[in-house]
């Protein structure tokens, strides 16, 4: 399987083929299905993740060998540029890293990947290139269960993560003293479409 990221836009059918190819090499480790969806989507021009899912070339290579041994995948990485949102990125990563499950080394990569997707502007599951919000909920519960358990009201995940950061800093981001009376309350909860 060969693809040049950023130069090639593929169709959803091609994304399905990339996913199938990756899963045919699955090592059976946690996160394989999620990584395969994200890689296939990113390489097909869907989602908002950069080449390598936001990991550096060495980390991405190790991820591929560990999770999809034998898969022949070539990714072209972009030149690295100054990160204008470095402090924000560090805060999101720290929140996720602090709440990782501790069951598999891939949780570190997942924290980095979710952080990279949080810098984009769509729903988090879409920015990650996942195929539904259910897969994002699975990702959160599997990799960051203590954090996921705090989302008791089904708040959209990106909003939830940023709300957690605001609470850490004791910042009230709602326009009203209570979320329940905020005019944007309904926009924060429920299904993402």
N, C-alpha and C positions, 0 to 999 in steps of 0.2 A: 504494500500500500504506500503510495507516494502522494504527497500533497505539498504545495508551497503556500503556507499561510500568508494572508494579506494580499497575495497576488491572484488567488483563485477563489471565486465565489461558486459554491456548489449548490445543488438543489436539495430539498429535504430528503428526497429518495437517496441521493448520494450520502447524505448524513446518516441515513439508516444503514447503508452499506458499510460506511466507516465504523459505525457502532458495532455492527455484526462482526466485522473483521476483528476489532479490538476484543470483543467478548469471546471470540473463538480462541483467543490467546489468554483468556482470563486465568489468573493464578488462584482465584478463589478467596482472595483477601477482602477484608472490609473495604468499602468504597469503590470497588471495581466498576460496578454498574454506573455509579455517579460520575466517576472519572471518564468512563467511556462516553457517556452522554455529553459531558462538557467538551471533551476533545473533539468528538465528531461534530458537534455544533460549531465550535470555534473554527475548525478547519473548513467548515461549509459556509462560513460567513454569517453565522447566526450567533446571537448573544453579544456580549460586549467584552469578553475576555481577550487579552492580548495573546500573541503566540506563546506557547508554553504555559498557558493558563495563568500567567502572572508570576510563574516561577522562573528562576534563572535557568540557563541551558543545562547546567549540570544537574540541578534538582529535577528538572523535567525528564531528563534522560534516565535518572535513577528511578523516578516514578514509573516510567514506561517499562523498564527492565523488571522492576519488582511486581507490578500489577498486570503487565501484558507481555510476559517473556516471549520472544520470538516474533513479535509484531514489528514489521518494517515500516516505520513512520518517520518521515523527515519533515522537520519544522524549520522554517526560516524565521529567526528572531530579528526584531527591529533594533536599531541603535537605541541605547538607553539615553533618556533625556532627563532634565531636571524635574523632580517631583514637587510640584507646587502644593500638593496636598499631603506632604510627608507627615506632618504632625497628626492630621486626621487619620491617615492610614495607620500610623503607629498606635493610635488610641483604639481603633477598631480591631487591629490585630491583637493587641494586649488583652482586650475583652474576650475575644474568642480563645486565645491561647490559655488564658487563666481558667476557662471553663471546659477545656478539652476533657474527654472521657478517660484518657489514659489507657485505652485498650489497644491502640495500634499507632505505629509511627506515622501513618498517613494523615493523622489528625493535624499535625503541624502543617503539612502541605495544604490540607483543606482550609485551615485558618488563613493561610496566605492567599489562597484562591478566592475565598469568600470576601476577604478584605479587598482584593483587586476588583471584584465585581461590585462592591459597595461604592466604588468611585464612579460608577456609571449611573445613568439616569432613569432606567426602567425598573420594573419590578425585579427583585433580586433573583428570583428563579429564572426569569428571562435573561437577565444580564449574565448569569452563570451558564446559560445554554441548556438548562434542564428542561425536560419535556412537560412538566407541570409543577404547580406549587406543592403537590403531594411529595414529589421527590425532594424539594427543598426542606419540607418538614422532616422527611426521613433523614436527610443530611444533618439537620440540626439535632435531632434526637439521638442519632447514632454517634455523632462526633462531639457535640456540646450539650449533653443531656441536662445538666444542672441549669444551664442558661435557657434551653428550650422549655424546661418545666416552668420557668417564670412567665412564659407567654400564655397565660391562662385564659386570655380573652380573644385568642386567635388574631392578634394584631399582625399586620403585614410585617414580614421578617425584617426588611431593611429599616422600616420605621421603628420596629421593636429594638433593633440593635442600637440605633441612634438615641432612642429614649433611654436605654440603659446607660449610655455614655452621659447623657444629660443628668440622669439621676445620680450618677457617681460624682458629678460636679455640682450637684444640688442646684441645677438650672431647671426652671419650670418652662418648658417649651410651648405649652398650651396657652391660648389667648385668655383663657379663664382659669381661675384658681383650681378647678377640678376638671379632669378630662371629660367627665360625664356631661358637663354643660358647655363644652367647647363646640363651636360651630362646625369644626372639621371632624368631630368625633366619628361620624359614620364612615368617613373616608379612610380612617385608620384601621378599621376592622373588617373582617369578612372576606369573601372570595376575591381573588385578583383575576381580572379578565383583561 
